[in-house]
Amino acid sequence: MNSLLLKLRKINRARNFKTKKVKLWLRMIAKDCYLRKRTVLDKASIKKILIIMPGKGIGDALVMTGLVNALAENGFKVSVLAESRITHIFEGLECVNHIHTLQRSNQDSYTFRKIAQEKYDLLIDIDEIDGLSPLRLNMIKKCRPAHTLGINQFSRLYDTSISYRCTDKHITARHTAVAAQLNVNLPAYEYLINIPEAVMSETKGFIDRHKGVPVIILNPYGTEEIRGMSLEQINQFCTLCMEHFGTKPFITAVADRLYHIPDWGNHIKFSLATFQHVAAAIKLSDIVVSTDTSVVHLSRALDKKLVCLYNNKILPTGDNNNVLWGPNYPKATQITSPGRRVDQIKPELIFRHALAGLKGELPENQEAFSSDLVASSASTAHC
C-alpha cells in the first residue's frame, strides 16, 4: 500500500509540474509580440549594456560581478537592474556604470522611463524560462533595448537566444557562454566585492576584542530548513574548535536565527548587522564553514579557505545544486550529506575538514571516514 501511495504521489507531482509549465508558457505567449521583427546582434555597435536581475539573491549578484567586470574590461558600459536587497553588491565597483533599483511598485514606471531614455544597445537576461519569465518579458518591453539576448527562449522579444544545455556545469559556464556571444574570452572567472573601509575597521575591532587564533567563521543556516545545521551540530563543532585551538568560532546568521542559538560558552555571536560586515569578517578569517551558497560565493570572491556543506538538492531544471552552485575554486572543500539534509553530516567530519583546510591539506583516510558517516547517519535520516 505504501509503495502504491508513493507511486501515485510521484505521478501527481509530475502532472502538477507539467500543468504549471503549460500555464507558464501560455502566460508568456499572451505577453509575446508576434509582429515584432528580431534585430541582428551587431557586436561592433554595442556600447551600453543592461543586465536585468529580478528575483535574484546575493549569491546570484556575486556571480554576476564576474560577467559585469569582464564586459567592462572589454570596453562595454554595463549597468544592472535589480532589487534593493542585492544592489549593495554592485555598489563601489568601478566596472558598474549605473545601478537601477527595481521596487516592484508604481515607482518602477519612472525607472523604466529613465532606462528607455538611456537607449541601451543590449539587454542581457541570464535566466531560462521560469516563474518570473512573464515579469522579465514586461521589463524588456518597458526597457526598450535595441537588442535582447537570452538563454533557451522562444519569445520574439529575445532577438538572440543562446542554446545552452549543460546540466553538469557550474553556473559560471552560463555567464561565460553569454560573454562568448560578445567575443569576450574568460579564461578565469573572478567575483568582485567592495567592502567600505569604515566597515572593515568596525569589524576588525569586533574580532580583535576576542583575540582568537585562528579566526573561524561559522555560517550554519541556509535559506531552507533542510540546508541548516542542527543545534547539536553547531555545539559539537564549536566544542571541537575550543578543545583543539582554544578559540571560539564566530557564528553569523540573520538576527532571529542567531538569537535562538543557546550560549554554550564555546562560540561568539557575530552581532554586526549588515552583509558587508559579514564580508569583512570573512576577509579577516582564517577559514569559513558555511551551508549558505551566498557565503560560499563571498568566500570565493575573497579567496578564503572554505568548508561548505551541501544536501544533494536536484533543482526543477534537473541541475545538481552541488555542482551548479558549488564553490568551484581550489581553496574550498565541499562536503555532501549522505541524504537530503545538512544536519546528517557528522560535526567531527566538518571539523576535520576545517582542520585540514587550515593546514592546507586533505584529511587522512577521508574515504573511510566518509563511509563511516554514511553508515552511522542512515538510521537518523530525515528524508
C-alpha positions in Angstrom: 0.0 0.0 0.0 2.8 2.4 0.9 4.6 1.7 -2.3 1.4 2.4 -4.3 0.9 5.7 -2.5 4.4 6.8 -3.2 4.0 6.0 -6.9 0.7 7.9 -7.0 2.3 10.9 -5.3 5.2 10.8 -7.8 2.7 10.7 -10.7 0.7 13.6 -9.2 3.9 15.7 -8.8 4.9 15.1 -12.4 1.4 16.0 -13.6 1.4 19.2 -11.5 4.8 20.1 -12.8 3.7 19.7 -16.4 0.5 21.7 -15.8 2.4 24.6 -14.3 4.8 24.5 -17.2 1.9 24.7 -19.7 0.3 27.6 -17.8 3.6 29.4 -17.7 4.1 29.1 -21.5 0.5 30.3 -22.1 1.2 33.4 -19.9 4.4 34.0 -21.9 2.6 33.6 -25.2 0.0 36.1 -24.1 2.7 38.7 -23.5 4.7 38.0 -26.6 5.0 40.4 -29.6 4.4 38.2 -32.7 4.7 41.1 -35.2 8.0 42.3 -33.8 11.0 41.9 -36.1 14.0 40.5 -34.4 17.2 42.6 -34.8 20.6 41.2 -35.7 23.3 41.1 -33.0 25.8 43.7 -34.3 28.7 43.4 -31.8 30.6 46.3 -33.2 27.7 48.7 -32.5 27.2 47.6 -28.8 28.5 50.1 -26.3 25.8 50.2 -23.5 24.6 47.0 -21.9 21.8 46.5 -19.3 21.7 43.3 -17.2 18.3 42.6 -15.6 18.1 40.5 -12.3 14.6 40.4 -10.9 14.0 38.0 -8.1 17.7 37.3 -7.6 19.7 36.8 -4.3 23.1 37.8 -3.0 24.8 34.7 -4.5 23.4 35.5 -8.0 24.7 39.0 -7.7 28.2 37.9 -6.6 28.4 35.5 -9.5 27.2 38.2 -11.9 30.0 40.6 -10.9 32.4 38.3 -12.8 30.5 38.9 -16.1 30.0 42.6 -15.5 33.7 43.0 -14.8 34.7 41.0 -17.9 32.4 43.1 -20.2 33.6 46.4 -18.7 37.3 45.4 -19.2 36.4 44.9 -22.9 35.1 48.4 -23.2 31.4 48.0 -22.6 29.5 50.3 -20.3 27.5 47.9 -18.1 24.5 48.7 -15.9 22.3 46.5 -13.8 18.6 46.5 -12.9 18.0 44.6 -9.6 16.1 44.8 -6.4 17.4 46.7 -3.4 18.3 43.6 -1.5 21.2 42.9 -3.8 22.1 46.3 -5.3 24.7 46.8 -2.5 26.8 44.0 -4.1 27.4 46.3 -7.1 28.0 49.5 -5.2 31.5 50.8 -5.3 32.5 48.6 -8.2 34.3 50.6 -10.9 33.0 48.1 -13.6 29.4 49.1 -12.9 28.3 52.1 -14.9 24.8 52.5 -13.3 22.6 50.7 -10.8 18.9 50.8 -11.4 16.7 49.7 -8.5 13.6 47.6 -9.1 10.9 48.3 -6.5 8.1 46.1 -7.8 5.8 49.1 -7.3 4.4 52.1 -9.1 7.8 53.8 -8.6 9.2 51.5 -11.3 7.4 53.5 -14.0 9.9 56.3 -13.6 12.8 53.8 -13.5 11.7 52.2 -16.8 11.2 55.6 -18.5 14.7 56.6 -17.4 16.2 53.3 -18.8 14.3 53.6 -22.1 15.7 57.2 -22.4 19.2 55.9 -21.9 18.8 53.7 -25.1 20.7 50.6 -24.2 22.2 48.7 -27.1 21.9 45.4 -25.5 19.8 43.9 -22.7 21.0 40.6 -21.2 18.7 38.2 -19.4 20.8 35.4 -18.0 17.9 33.1 -17.0 16.0 30.4 -18.8 12.2 30.1 -18.7 10.9 30.1 -15.1 8.1 31.5 -13.0 9.5 35.1 -13.4 9.6 34.9 -17.2 6.3 36.9 -17.6 7.8 39.7 -15.4 11.0 39.7 -17.3 9.1 40.0 -20.6 7.3 43.1 -19.3 10.6 44.5 -18.2 12.1 44.0 -21.6 9.1 45.8 -23.3 9.5 48.8 -20.9 13.3 49.0 -21.2 13.1 49.1 -25.0 16.7 47.9 -25.7 18.0 47.8 -29.3 18.7 44.1 -28.9 17.9 41.5 -26.2 19.9 38.4 -25.5 18.6 35.4 -23.5 19.1 31.7 -23.0 16.8 29.0 -24.3 14.0 31.4 -25.0 11.2 31.2 -27.6 9.6 34.7 -27.3 10.2 37.1 -30.1 11.2 39.7 -27.5 14.5 37.9 -27.4 16.5 38.8 -30.6 19.2 36.3 -29.8 18.7 33.1 -27.7 21.7 31.0 -26.8 21.1 27.3 -27.0 22.6 26.1 -23.7 22.2 22.5 -22.4 24.7 21.8 -19.7 23.3 20.2 -16.5 26.7 19.2 -15.2 28.5 22.6 -15.3 29.0 25.3 -12.7 26.7 28.4 -13.0 29.7 30.5 -14.3 29.6 28.4 -17.5 26.3 30.1 -18.4 27.9 33.5 -17.9 30.9 32.5 -19.9 28.6 31.5 -22.8 27.0 34.9 -22.7 30.4 36.6 -22.8 31.4 34.5 -25.7 28.5 35.9 -27.7 30.2 39.3 -27.5 33.7 37.9 -28.3 34.7 38.3 -24.7 37.1 35.5 -23.5 37.0 34.4 -19.9 40.0 32.2 -19.1 39.4 32.8 -15.4 36.1 33.8 -13.9 36.5 36.0 -10.8 33.9 37.5 -8.5 34.2 41.0 -7.0 33.1 42.5 -3.7 33.6 46.0 -2.3 33.9 46.4 1.5 34.0 50.1 2.7 36.9 51.0 4.9 34.6 52.0 7.8 33.0 48.6 7.8 36.4 46.8 7.7 37.6 48.9 10.7 34.5 48.3 12.7 34.6 44.5 12.0 38.3 44.3 12.8 37.7 46.0 16.1 35.0 43.4 17.0 37.1 40.4 16.1 40.3 41.8 17.7 38.5 42.2 21.1 38.1 38.5 21.2 41.7 37.7 20.2 41.1 34.2 18.9 43.5 32.5 16.6 42.7 31.0 14.1 39.6 33.2 13.2 36.9 30.7 12.3 33.6 31.9 10.7 30.6 29.5 11.0 27.5 30.2 9.0 25.2 27.4 10.0 22.0 28.2 8.2 20.8 28.2 4.6 17.7 29.7 3.1 15.9 26.3 3.5 15.4 24.4 6.7 16.9 21.2 5.3 20.1 23.2 4.4 20.7 24.2 8.1 22.9 22.7 10.7 21.2 21.4 13.9 21.9 23.0 17.3 23.7 19.7 18.2 26.0 20.0 15.2 26.8 23.6 15.9 27.5 22.9 19.6 29.8 19.9 18.8 31.7 21.7 16.1 32.3 24.7 18.3 33.4 22.5 21.2 35.9 20.7 18.9 37.3 24.1 17.9 37.6 25.1 21.6 39.3 21.8 22.5 41.8 21.9 19.6 42.6 25.6 19.2 41.4 27.2 22.4 39.4 29.6 20.3 35.7 30.3 19.8 34.2 30.4 16.2 32.3 33.5 15.2 28.7 32.5 14.3 27.0 34.5 11.6 23.3 34.3 10.8 20.2 36.5 10.5 19.3 38.1 13.8 16.4 35.9 14.8 18.3 32.7 14.0 21.3 34.0 15.9 19.2 34.8 18.9 17.9 31.3 19.2 21.3 29.7 19.4 21.9 28.9 23.1 25.0 30.4 24.8 27.1 27.3 25.5 30.2 29.3 26.1 32.0 27.9 23.0 31.2 30.5 20.4 30.9 34.2 19.7 27.7 35.6 18.1 28.7 37.9 15.3 26.2 40.7 16.0 27.3 43.3 13.4 24.3 43.9 11.3 25.0 44.1 7.5 26.1 41.7 4.8 29.1 44.0 4.3 30.1 43.3 7.9 29.9 39.6 7.3 32.1 40.1 4.2 34.6 42.0 6.3 34.6 39.2 8.9 35.2 36.6 6.1 38.1 38.7 4.7 39.7 38.7 8.2 39.1 35.0 8.8 41.5 32.0 8.5 38.7 29.7 7.4 34.9 29.7 6.8 32.4 27.0 7.3 29.1 27.6 5.6 25.8 25.9 4.5 24.7 29.0 2.6 25.7 29.5 -1.0 25.8 33.3 -0.8 28.6 32.9 1.8 30.2 30.3 -0.4 30.4 32.7 -3.3 31.5 35.5 -0.9 34.3 33.3 0.3 35.3 32.6 -3.3 35.3 36.4 -4.1 37.7 36.9 -1.2 39.7 33.8 -2.0 39.3 32.4 1.6 39.7 28.8 2.8 36.3 27.3 3.0 34.4 24.2 4.1 30.9 24.2 2.6 28.0 21.8 3.3 25.6 20.7 0.6 22.5 18.5 0.7 22.3 16.9 -2.8 19.4 19.0 -3.9 18.2 18.5 -7.5 16.7 21.6 -9.0 13.4 21.7 -11.0 15.6 22.1 -14.2 17.3 18.8 -13.4 20.5 20.5 -12.4 22.5 19.2 -9.5 22.8 22.0 -6.9 26.0 20.6 -5.6 27.6 21.3 -9.0 25.6 24.3 -10.3 26.0 26.4 -7.2 29.1 24.7 -5.8 32.2 26.6 -4.6 34.3 25.8 -7.7 37.7 27.1 -6.5 40.8 25.4 -5.1 40.7 26.6 -1.5 37.2 25.1 -1.0 36.2 21.7 0.3 32.7 20.6 -0.4 31.1 18.1 2.0 27.8 16.5 0.8 25.3 14.9 3.1 24.5 11.2 2.9 20.9 12.1 2.4 18.9 15.2 1.7 19.7 17.2 4.9 22.8 19.0 6.0 22.1 18.0 9.7 23.0 14.4 8.7 26.7 15.4 8.4 28.8 14.5 11.4 30.3 17.5 13.2 33.6 15.6 13.5 33.8 15.4 9.7 33.2 19.1 9.4 35.8 19.9 12.0 38.3 17.5 10.4 38.0 19.2 7.0 38.3 22.6 8.6 41.5 21.5 10.4 42.8 20.1 7.2 41.9 23.3 5.3 43.8 25.4 7.9 46.9 23.1 7.4 46.5 23.3 3.6 45.9 19.5 3.3 43.2 16.9 3.0 42.2 14.7 6.0 43.9 11.3 6.1 41.6 8.3 5.4 38.9 10.7 4.1 37.1 7.9 2.2 37.0 5.6 5.2 35.7 8.5 7.4 33.0 9.4 4.9 31.9 5.8 4.7 31.6 5.7 8.5 29.5 8.9 8.2 27.0 7.4 5.8 26.7 4.1 7.8 26.0 5.9 11.1 23.7 8.5 9.6 21.4 6.1 7.7 19.3 5.4 10.8 18.7 9.0 11.6 17.9 10.4 8.1 15.1 12.9 7.9 14.2 12.3 4.3 
